[in-house]
Amino acid sequence: MGILEKIGEIEREISRTQKNKATEYHLGLLKAKLAKYRAQLLEPSKSAGAKGEGFDVMKSGDARVALIGFPSVGKSTFLSLMTATASEAASYEFTTLTCIPGVIEYNGANIQLLDLPGIIEGASQGKGRGRQVIAVARTADVVIMMLDATKGDGHPAGY
């Protein structure tokens, strides 16, 4: 069972568990496990031949467009609105942990749209799976940098 399956299993357990004083401790343990697994996904393993979860998707269609931006700026919502793909969007950061592809058909052309995980400061040094995100973006024909207009100057200066 991979990390993504474990994360899904824990999220299902949290949603099934009744929230009251008697279950607070159990829910706290589940949330701690969830945070640990998400951290493992965000930081690639240091061991030299370790095989991780796949990140890049096969290139298809006539063009490839990558959506890049900070966490929680609307990349998944945009993908869901523009394509038939359902990309999970939630009120917490790093909802998207892998590359999620979608396809737009426009005037007979198939355009592959990639929803990438949010990039954070230090991404070029590998923080938050930044190197994988950048590597996928390099394979794209077009890169769309998405920002949250409501944050104004609240975005980090660099990555």
N, C-alpha and C positions, 0 to 999 in steps of 0.2 A: 504494500500500500504506500503510495507516494505522499508527499507532503500536502499536495492539493486535496487529495482524498481525505486525509486526516483533518485538514482545516474544514472541509465540508461536513464531515461527520460531527465535529465539535460544534459547528454552527447549528446543525440540526438538533443536537442535544440541548443546546442553549434555548432554542425556540420551543422545544417540547417541555422544558422544565418550568414548572409553576414558580412564579416569583413571590416568595414570602420569607419571613424571618428564618424559617427552618431550612430553606434551601440557599441562603446567602453564601454560606461557605462553599457549597458544591459549585455554585455559579462562579464564585471567585476563582476556584481551581480551574474550571473550564476556561475562563477568560485568560488566566495566566498561561495555560497550555496553548491557547490560540495565539497569544502574543509571541510565545516562543517559536511556534511554527512559522508565523509570519516573518519574524526576524531571520529565521533560517532561509526562507525564500528570498528575502531582500539581500542578505549577505551571502554570496556564493561560498561554498566550502573551500577551505585552504588546502585540502589534500590533493595531491597531484593526479591522478587518474580517476577521481570521483565523477561519476555520471550524475548529472542533475536533471531536473525537469526540463523538457524542451522549451525553447523560448521563441525562436524564429519560426515563421510559417513559410510554406512553399509559395513562391511568387506565382501569381496567376493573373490572367486578364491582360489588358492592354497597357495599364499604368498602375503604379503603386504609390499610395499617398499615406504618409505616416503622421499621426496626430501626437505631438509632443507638447508637454506642459507640466506645470507643477501639479501636485496632488489636488484633487477636488476642484478642477476648473471647468469641468463639463465635457471632457473627451468621450467618456462612455455614453453620456446622454446624446451627444452629437452623433456618435456611431449608431445608436439605437434609432434616432430620428431619421437618419439618412439611408439606412440599410434595413434589411429584414432581420438583422442579427440582434439578439437581446444581450446587451452587455450590462452586467450588474452595476448599478449606481447606488451609492449609499452616502450617508451624512458623515462618514468617517474616512480618513485618508487611507490610501493604498487598498482600495476595494479591488482594483484591477492589479493582479500580480503577474500576469503573463500577457503576451501579445494576443489580442483578440481581433481576428480578421472579419471584414464584411465586404460586400460587393455592391457597387452602385452601377446601374445600367443607364448610360446617357448617350443618346443618338447612336445606338448600336455598339458603343464601346463599353467594355466591362472594366471598371476602375476598382481596384482592391484598396480598401480603406483599413488601416491598421490602428487599433486602439492600444497604445503603449502605456505601461505603468508610469505614474508620475515621477518626474526627476526632481531631485533635491540638491541642495548645495553639496558639493563634493562628488557629484556623479561621475566626473571624468576620472576620479581616482577609484571608482568602483563602488562608491557608497550607494546603497539602495538599488542595486542592480543597474546602476548607471551605465556601465560599460556595455551591457547587453542591449539596453535601450538605444544607446548611441550607435551600436553596430547594426541594429535593425534599421535605424533611421538612415544610415549610409546606403542601404540597399534600395531606398525609396527613390522614386522619380521626383516626388514633391514632398516637402515637409511643411506641415502647418503647425505653427507654434501657437498654442491656445493659452490665453490669459483670462483671469477673472476680472472683468472691468469694475466690479464692486469693491475690489481690494485696493484699487488705486496704487499707491506707492508701497503697498504691503507685500509685494512679491520680493523674494530674495534677489540680491543684485547679481549673483552669478552662480554657476554650478561647476 
